[in-house]
Amino acid sequence: MTARVELLTGVAQGLTNAQVASQLFISETTVKTHLRRAFTKLGVQDRTSAVTEALRRDLIRL
């Protein structure tokens, strides 16, 4: 599983950036960078839309 998929899964589970960072052993800054890149790739502007689009595309599962 790629870092962005793991990250979006954490976001979908309601984790904060700090919690996702801790879970993936990366910094909060890295989480924010991955989120911004995921937003661009998914064509969205926020966390909720990113999760919705990732679920729609079957990129993540809950």
Backbone hydrogen bonds, N-H to C=O, Kabsch-Sander energy under -0.5 kcal/mol:
donor,donor_aa,acceptor,acceptor_aa,energy
6,E,2,T,-2.5
7,L,3,A,-2.7
8,L,4,R,-2.8
9,T,5,V,-2.2
10,G,6,E,-2.1
11,V,7,L,-2.4
12,A,8,L,-2.6
13,Q,9,T,-1.4
14,G,11,V,-1.8
15,L,10,G,-2.3
20,V,16,T,-2.6
21,A,17,N,-2.7
22,S,18,A,-2.2
23,Q,19,Q,-2.4
24,L,20,V,-2.4
25,F,21,A,-0.9
26,I,21,A,-2.3
31,V,27,S,-1.9
32,K,28,E,-2.5
33,T,29,T,-2.2
34,H,30,T,-2.8
35,L,31,V,-2.6
36,R,32,K,-2.5
37,R,33,T,-2.2
38,A,34,H,-2.5
39,F,35,L,-2.8
40,T,36,R,-2.0
41,K,37,R,-2.5
42,L,38,A,-2.5
43,G,39,F,-1.2
44,V,39,F,-2.4
50,A,46,D,-2.1
51,V,47,R,-2.4
52,T,48,T,-2.5
53,E,49,S,-2.7
54,A,50,A,-2.5
55,L,51,V,-2.5
56,R,52,T,-2.4
57,R,53,E,-2.3
58,D,55,L,-1.3
59,L,54,A,-3.1
60,I,54,A,-0.9
